[in-house]
């Protein structure tokens, strides 16, 4: 039998989805499974987007321009300008989700074997994109005891070698919910400028900032305009994960023209998704106010409820809708599987994402899990109650 590729063997399974077979089996047993493992919001998609889909009047669903429909790119550029990111429609590409934006940026800017630095824990799929592009991820560890703040710049700079081509940040952060401050971004700017490397800024959770905190975009950093590549998505902003529409944005014209060649090779981004994405820009501001209030309420409940459980520590995230939580267990991977295979409380159980998959060194997240507070209040209450009961009887409790 022919063997598969080395790259195929190296590609990691998703830490968010690898427990799906156990979840499905729990459901076959008749158990209710509360999904705290995945960032799939239950917030309704804006009506303007749904109406645009319902009212499609096309005779043929055609390819779009490889960079995306010009009407959408112009409208999206206007949206960015309104929030202080001054670009025009030639400085962005529409991509198949934020995932493709990340992959295209790595393929366009980094040679196989070269390195990109990122704070860990980090979005697990960065591993998959890096392997696809032949890039090495170099982590700089942040810690739960200081709520996953950006590691000291001196620690980041120690990781820079002759092979370093860039730094990736996710702001607000998935999986930790940490919101990087303007001060932290200015510190990053200085080393980006000093070493003339790229800053890849994943800003898919821009709208989800709490307690009056404001998001500061890397695109606003003076002096490194040609070094910054912003990665974006409609998935979470408009609760449209399934339309698979994202964007790659940069003032660096060579990056855009290079990424366009990769875009041409895959022909075009999804045409129906672009219709939804373009319409979504007309979403009323009141939608985001309501969503922010809802997530703030969920976050506050979750943090308080989890920290009442003996041995549990839950930081208070300032952005996105995730947090990494420390549990009193010997092995969070085993615990997550045990929850689905063996545990039930009132015929229900919980699915969490072991945090080991968000670190390059799995031992660092051995007793941590990522929790997404994307469930409505009643479900979140039941989920955390179930988790508390599970921790009382788990054989591997510390």
Secondary structure, DSSP 8 states (H G I E B T S, - for coil): -----HHHHHS---TTTTTHHHHHHHHHTT-EEEE-SS----S---HHHHHHHHT---SS-----TT--HHHHHHHHHHHHHTT----GGGEEEESHHHHHHHHHHHHH--TT-EEEEEES--THHHHHHHHHT-EEEEEE--GGGTT----HHHHHHT--TTEEEEEEESS-TTT-----HHHHHHHHHHHHHHT-EEEEE-TTTT-B-TT-----GGG-TT-TTTEEEEEESTTTTT-GGG--EEEE-S-HHHHHHHHHHHHHT----HHHHHHHHHHTT--HHHHHHHHHHHHHHHHHHHHHHHTSTT-EE---SBTTEEEEE-SBS-HHHHHHHHHHT--BTTEEEE-EEGGGGSSSGGGGTTEEEEE--S-HHHHHHHHHHHHHHHHH-TTB-
